Amino acid sequence: MVLKHLFLTTTVLAAVAGGHAQAQQSAVSNQRVAQDQQDGQGTQIYVSSAGVRQVQQALTQKGYSTGTVDGRWNPQTASAARSFQQAQNMEPTGSLTIPLVYGLGLEQDIILGNAGGRNGQGGGQAGDQGTKQVDNQRIVVERADSRGTPLHVSPAGVRQIQQALNQQGWNTGQVDGRWGPATVQAARSYQQSQGLEPTGRLEVGLIAALGLTDPIFSAGHGTGPQAAGAARPQPSQASGPGGDRQVDNQRIALERADSAGEPLWMNSDGVRQIQQVLNLRGYAAGHLDGNWNNDTTIAATHFQQAQGLEPTGTLTTNLLASVGMPNWQRGEFLAGMTANANALGNPNPQTTGSTSQAGGAGTPTRANSAGQGSGQTQDASGTR
């Protein structure tokens, strides 16, 4: 009887201790989740070197020589892009902007992520020098050491965002096409008011929340005479009340000449969802913390290799398409999935994973800063 009582007492104490330990573990886990969400930095969105080669080929075919079609945004490519932009009445940024992509008719390949598709298609057409064997060797080298090129929003697009923020009461200061400190603060305040992660960056989610997806991502943006003047500041904004139109035009001309635009970002919520997809498919992206860290870079590289994409390790537009985010430019992530930051990553950092489809990669839905794409929560194992 005494032994039975002692056994029951021990069992109860063990259960209490276990419950306490579980509660402590849960508290630590929740703290980590909150910290992850607070510290998540997101990442820039890149165009793969295959996409850059397509831009270089298109520019060369139109008479704007980029030199070697090597997938790098080198000075000669920047000069060719600037000349083409000037001829098309775009802002001559010399950078890889969204209007440049549309002006070259490459939006399907680059914005929607078809450039450099499965088995490297789209990258092997750069054989303008030497034999195919030499060309293939060169492309292998390019693919191995290139991160791709950041995709930019043009200064005209930035001015549209600044005007929209100003109209809603968030002061960006001068509408000058530059993502300066005042614009950062206005964007951060607006993001916070909308339940978005308050990063202050020019993110896809910010564009969507302001209702500017179509103006920014459209065939007409930044091309042609009418689009060239899009989102120009009013004289009163440029040089004070009653400002001089000539002074205004001179300032805008200067802005258009010396601004590269602003790199486009995906916030940490989107990154967490990508990390979750990579983990679900067997690639070790680590904790779903919203940071494009070393684990995520390695996992993305392995995934890209398995998918026949260039293994840049960066968040390229064709990677977004491959993980099931074809409408990323609308701030739409994955349906039926939320990047639950409490879910552990794949413990094997060396895994090369598999190419099976992850559950939930279907009809995309807009996600908020808490990672809630459809109101249903899944962990990394896919259990609700």
C-alpha positions as CSV (number, residue, x, y, z in Angstrom):
1,M,0.0,0.0,0.0
2,V,2.8,2.3,0.9
3,L,4.6,1.5,-2.3
4,K,1.5,2.1,-4.3
5,H,1.0,5.5,-2.6
6,L,4.6,6.4,-3.2
7,F,4.3,5.4,-6.9
8,L,1.2,7.6,-7.3
9,T,2.9,10.5,-5.6
10,T,5.9,10.2,-7.8
11,T,3.7,10.0,-10.9
12,V,1.8,13.1,-10.0
13,L,5.1,15.0,-9.2
14,A,6.5,13.9,-12.5
15,A,3.4,15.0,-14.4
16,V,3.5,18.4,-12.6
17,A,7.2,18.8,-13.4
18,G,6.6,17.8,-16.9
19,G,3.8,20.3,-17.3
20,H,6.0,23.0,-15.8
21,A,8.8,22.2,-18.1
22,Q,6.4,22.1,-21.1
23,A,5.0,25.5,-20.0
24,Q,8.5,26.9,-19.7
25,Q,9.4,25.5,-23.1
26,S,6.2,27.0,-24.6
27,A,7.0,30.4,-23.0
28,V,10.6,30.3,-24.4
29,S,9.2,29.3,-27.8
30,N,6.6,32.1,-27.7
31,Q,9.4,34.6,-26.8
32,R,11.5,33.3,-29.7
33,V,8.5,33.6,-32.1
34,A,7.9,37.2,-30.9
35,Q,11.6,38.0,-31.3
36,D,11.8,36.4,-34.7
37,Q,8.8,38.5,-35.9
38,Q,10.3,41.6,-34.4
39,D,13.8,41.0,-35.9
40,G,12.8,39.7,-39.3
41,Q,14.4,41.8,-41.9
42,G,12.9,40.4,-45.1
43,T,15.1,40.6,-48.3
44,Q,15.5,42.3,-51.6
45,I,13.9,40.8,-54.7
46,Y,16.4,39.9,-57.4
47,V,16.4,39.1,-61.1
48,S,18.5,36.1,-61.8
49,S,21.5,36.4,-64.1
50,A,19.5,34.5,-66.7
51,G,17.0,37.3,-66.6
52,V,19.8,39.9,-66.8
53,R,21.1,38.0,-69.9
54,Q,17.7,38.4,-71.5
55,V,17.7,42.1,-70.8
56,Q,21.2,42.3,-72.3
57,Q,20.2,40.4,-75.4
58,A,17.1,42.5,-75.9
59,L,19.1,45.7,-75.5
60,T,21.7,44.5,-77.9
61,Q,19.1,43.4,-80.5
62,K,17.6,46.9,-80.3
63,G,21.0,48.5,-81.0
64,Y,22.2,49.2,-77.5
65,S,25.3,47.2,-77.0
66,T,25.9,45.8,-73.5
67,G,29.2,44.1,-74.4
68,T,29.4,40.5,-73.3
69,V,26.1,38.9,-72.5
70,D,27.3,37.7,-69.1
71,G,24.3,38.1,-66.8
72,R,26.0,40.9,-64.8
73,W,24.7,44.4,-64.5
74,N,28.1,45.9,-65.4
75,P,28.8,49.6,-66.4
76,Q,28.3,48.8,-70.1
77,T,24.9,47.3,-69.4
78,A,24.0,50.3,-67.3
79,S,25.0,52.6,-70.1
80,A,23.0,50.7,-72.7
81,A,20.0,50.6,-70.4
82,R,20.2,54.4,-69.8
83,S,20.4,55.1,-73.5
84,F,17.4,52.9,-74.2
85,Q,15.4,54.5,-71.3
86,Q,16.2,58.0,-72.7
87,A,15.1,57.0,-76.2
88,Q,11.8,55.6,-74.7
89,N,11.2,58.7,-72.6
90,M,11.7,56.7,-69.4
91,E,13.7,57.9,-66.5
92,P,17.3,57.2,-67.4
93,T,18.3,55.5,-64.2
94,G,20.7,53.0,-65.8
95,S,19.3,50.4,-63.3
96,L,17.1,47.3,-63.7
97,T,13.8,49.0,-63.2
98,I,10.3,47.6,-63.6
99,P,9.5,50.1,-66.5
100,L,12.7,48.9,-68.3
101,V,11.5,45.3,-68.1
102,Y,8.1,46.2,-69.6
103,G,9.7,48.5,-72.2
104,L,11.7,45.5,-73.4
105,G,8.6,43.3,-73.5
106,L,10.2,40.9,-70.9
107,E,7.6,41.1,-68.1
108,Q,6.3,37.6,-68.6
109,D,9.8,36.2,-68.3
110,I,11.2,38.4,-65.6
111,I,8.4,39.8,-63.4
112,L,6.5,36.5,-63.5
113,G,9.7,34.6,-63.1
114,N,10.0,32.5,-66.3
115,A,13.6,33.6,-67.0
116,G,16.1,30.9,-66.6
117,G,13.5,28.2,-66.2
118,R,13.9,24.5,-65.7
119,N,17.2,23.0,-66.8
120,G,18.5,26.5,-67.3
121,Q,16.4,27.4,-70.3
122,G,16.7,31.0,-71.2
123,G,20.3,31.2,-70.0
124,G,21.8,29.2,-72.8
125,Q,21.0,31.6,-75.5
126,A,23.9,33.8,-74.8
127,G,26.1,31.8,-77.2
128,D,27.2,34.8,-79.2
129,Q,30.9,34.0,-78.8
130,G,32.7,30.9,-79.7
131,T,31.3,27.4,-79.7
132,K,28.4,26.1,-77.7
133,Q,30.8,24.2,-75.4
134,V,32.7,27.4,-74.6
135,D,29.3,29.2,-74.1
136,N,28.1,26.5,-71.8
137,Q,31.3,26.6,-69.7
138,R,31.0,30.4,-69.4
139,I,27.3,30.2,-68.3
140,V,28.2,27.6,-65.7
141,V,30.8,30.0,-64.2
142,E,28.3,32.9,-64.4
143,R,25.6,30.8,-62.7
144,A,28.0,29.7,-59.9
145,D,29.1,33.1,-58.7
146,S,26.2,35.5,-59.5
147,R,23.6,36.7,-57.0
148,G,21.5,38.3,-59.7
149,T,20.6,42.0,-59.9
150,P,18.1,43.8,-57.5
151,L,14.8,44.8,-59.2
152,H,14.1,48.6,-58.8
153,V,11.1,50.7,-58.6
154,S,11.7,53.8,-60.8
155,P,11.8,57.3,-59.3
156,A,8.4,58.0,-60.9
157,G,7.0,55.0,-59.0
158,V,8.6,56.2,-55.8
159,R,6.9,59.6,-56.4
160,Q,3.6,57.9,-56.8
161,I,4.1,56.1,-53.4
162,Q,5.1,59.4,-51.8
163,Q,2.1,61.2,-53.1
164,A,-0.2,58.4,-52.0
165,L,1.3,58.5,-48.5
166,N,1.0,62.3,-48.4
167,Q,-2.7,62.1,-49.5
168,Q,-3.4,59.8,-46.6
169,G,-1.8,62.1,-44.1
170,W,1.7,60.5,-43.8
171,N,4.2,63.3,-44.6
172,T,7.1,62.2,-46.9
173,G,8.4,65.7,-47.3
174,Q,9.3,66.5,-50.9
175,V,7.9,64.3,-53.6
176,D,11.3,63.8,-55.1
177,G,11.5,60.1,-56.1
178,R,14.0,59.3,-53.4
179,W,13.4,57.0,-50.5
180,G,14.9,59.4,-47.9
181,P,14.5,59.5,-44.1
182,A,11.1,61.3,-44.2
183,T,9.7,58.8,-46.7
184,V,11.0,55.9,-44.5
185,Q,9.3,57.3,-41.5
186,A,6.0,57.9,-43.3
187,A,6.1,54.4,-44.8
188,R,6.8,52.9,-41.4
189,S,3.9,54.8,-39.8
190,Y,1.6,53.8,-42.6
191,Q,2.6,50.2,-42.4
192,Q,2.0,50.2,-38.7
193,S,-1.5,51.7,-39.1
194,Q,-2.3,48.9,-41.6
195,G,-1.1,46.0,-39.5
196,L,1.9,45.5,-41.7
197,E,5.4,45.0,-40.5
198,P,6.7,48.6,-39.9
199,T,10.0,48.3,-41.8
200,G,9.9,51.6,-43.6
201,R,11.1,49.9,-46.7
202,L,9.6,49.9,-50.2
203,E,8.0,46.5,-50.0
204,V,5.5,44.7,-52.2
205,G,3.0,44.7,-49.4
206,L,3.2,48.5,-49.0
207,I,2.6,49.0,-52.7
208,A,-0.4,46.7,-52.6
209,A,-1.8,48.3,-49.4
210,L,-1.7,51.7,-51.1
211,G,-3.5,50.4,-54.1
212,L,-0.6,51.1,-56.5
213,T,0.1,47.6,-57.8
214,D,-1.3,48.2,-61.2
215,P,0.3,51.7,-61.7
216,I,3.7,50.3,-60.6
217,F,3.5,46.9,-62.3
218,S,2.0,47.7,-65.6
219,A,3.0,47.9,-69.2
220,G,2.3,51.6,-69.4
221,H,4.3,52.7,-66.4
222,G,7.4,54.6,-67.2
223,T,7.0,54.2,-71.0
224,G,5.9,56.8,-73.6
225,P,5.4,60.5,-73.3
226,Q,2.4,60.4,-70.9
227,A,4.1,58.1,-68.5
228,A,7.3,60.1,-68.5
229,G,5.5,62.8,-66.4
230,A,3.7,60.4,-64.1
231,A,3.6,61.4,-60.5
232,R,5.4,64.6,-61.0
233,P,5.2,66.9,-58.0
234,Q,3.1,70.0,-58.2
235,P,5.0,73.3,-58.3
236,S,3.8,74.1,-54.8
237,Q,5.4,70.8,-53.6
238,A,8.6,71.4,-55.6
239,S,9.4,75.0,-54.7
240,G,6.8,76.2,-52.2
241,P,3.5,77.9,-52.7
242,G,3.3,79.5,-56.1
243,G,6.6,77.9,-57.2
244,D,8.0,78.5,-60.6
245,R,7.2,75.8,-63.2
246,Q,10.6,76.2,-64.8
247,V,12.4,75.6,-61.5
248,D,10.1,72.6,-60.9
249,N,11.0,71.1,-64.3
250,Q,14.7,71.6,-63.8
251,R,14.6,69.9,-60.5
252,I,12.6,67.0,-61.9
253,A,15.1,66.6,-64.7
254,L,17.9,66.5,-62.2
255,E,16.1,63.9,-60.1
256,R,15.5,61.8,-63.2
257,A,19.1,62.0,-64.2
258,D,20.8,61.0,-61.0
259,S,18.5,58.6,-59.2
260,A,18.7,54.8,-59.7
261,G,15.2,54.3,-58.2
262,E,14.7,52.2,-55.1
263,P,15.3,48.4,-54.7
264,L,12.1,46.4,-54.1
265,W,11.8,44.3,-51.0
266,M,9.7,41.4,-49.7
267,N,8.9,41.7,-46.0
268,S,9.8,39.0,-43.4
269,D,6.3,37.5,-43.5
270,G,6.9,36.6,-47.1
271,V,10.3,35.3,-46.3
272,R,8.9,33.1,-43.5
273,Q,6.4,31.6,-45.9
274,I,9.2,30.8,-48.4
275,Q,11.3,29.3,-45.5
276,Q,8.3,27.1,-44.6
277,V,7.9,25.9,-48.2
278,L,11.6,25.0,-48.4
279,N,11.4,23.1,-45.1
280,L,8.3,21.3,-46.2
281,R,10.0,20.2,-49.4
282,G,13.0,18.9,-47.4
283,Y,15.4,21.8,-47.7
284,A,16.9,23.1,-44.5
285,A,15.9,26.7,-44.3
286,G,16.1,26.7,-40.4
287,H,13.8,28.6,-38.1
288,L,11.1,30.6,-39.8
289,D,12.4,33.9,-38.6
290,G,11.9,36.1,-41.7
291,N,15.6,36.7,-42.3
292,W,17.3,35.6,-45.5
293,N,20.1,34.1,-43.5
294,N,22.8,31.6,-44.3
295,D,20.6,28.6,-43.7
296,T,17.9,30.0,-46.0
297,T,20.6,30.9,-48.6
298,I,21.9,27.3,-48.7
299,A,18.4,25.9,-48.8
300,A,17.4,28.2,-51.6
301,T,20.5,27.3,-53.6
302,H,19.8,23.6,-53.3
303,F,16.1,24.1,-54.3
304,Q,17.1,26.2,-57.3
305,Q,19.6,23.6,-58.4
306,A,16.9,20.9,-58.2
307,Q,14.4,23.0,-60.1
308,G,16.9,23.8,-62.9
309,L,17.2,27.4,-61.8
310,E,20.4,29.4,-61.4
311,P,21.6,28.6,-57.9
312,T,22.0,32.2,-56.8
313,G,20.8,31.6,-53.2
314,T,18.9,34.9,-53.4
315,L,15.2,35.6,-53.6
316,T,14.8,35.8,-57.4
317,T,11.6,36.3,-59.2
318,N,11.8,32.8,-60.7
319,L,12.3,31.3,-57.2
320,L,9.1,33.1,-56.2
321,A,7.2,31.5,-59.1
322,S,8.7,28.1,-58.3
323,V,7.6,28.1,-54.7
324,G,4.0,28.9,-55.7
325,M,3.9,32.7,-55.5
326,P,3.1,33.7,-59.1
327,N,1.3,36.9,-57.9
328,W,3.9,38.0,-55.5
329,Q,3.8,41.5,-57.1
330,R,0.3,41.9,-55.7
331,G,1.4,41.1,-52.1
332,E,-0.2,37.7,-52.5
333,F,1.5,34.8,-50.7
334,L,0.4,31.2,-50.3
335,A,-3.1,29.9,-49.7
336,G,-3.7,27.5,-46.8
337,M,-0.3,28.2,-45.3
338,T,1.0,30.5,-42.7
339,A,4.6,30.8,-41.8
340,N,4.2,29.8,-38.2
341,A,7.5,31.0,-36.7
342,N,7.1,28.5,-33.9
343,A,7.8,25.6,-36.2
344,L,11.3,24.2,-36.2
345,G,13.3,24.1,-39.4
346,N,14.7,21.0,-41.0
347,P,17.5,19.8,-38.7
348,N,19.7,18.6,-41.5
349,P,21.6,21.6,-43.0
350,Q,23.1,19.4,-45.7
351,T,19.9,18.1,-47.2
352,T,19.3,18.5,-50.9
353,G,15.6,17.9,-50.4
354,S,13.2,16.7,-53.0
355,T,11.2,18.3,-55.8
356,S,7.8,17.2,-54.6
357,Q,5.1,19.8,-54.3
358,A,4.5,21.3,-50.9
359,G,1.0,21.3,-49.5
360,G,-0.7,24.6,-49.7
361,A,1.0,25.9,-52.8
362,G,-2.2,26.7,-54.6
363,T,-4.4,29.8,-55.1
364,P,-2.5,32.7,-53.5
365,T,-4.0,35.0,-51.0
366,R,-2.9,38.2,-49.4
367,A,-0.9,37.7,-46.2
368,N,-0.6,40.1,-43.3
369,S,2.3,40.8,-41.0
370,A,1.4,37.9,-38.7
371,G,1.9,35.5,-41.6
372,Q,-1.8,34.7,-41.9
373,G,-2.4,34.0,-45.6
374,S,-5.8,32.4,-45.2
375,G,-6.6,32.4,-41.5
376,Q,-5.5,28.8,-41.1
377,T,-2.4,27.9,-39.3
378,Q,-0.1,25.1,-40.2
379,D,3.2,24.1,-38.7
380,A,6.1,22.9,-40.8
381,S,4.8,19.4,-40.9
382,G,1.5,20.6,-42.5
383,T,-0.6,19.8,-39.4
384,R,-3.3,22.4,-38.6
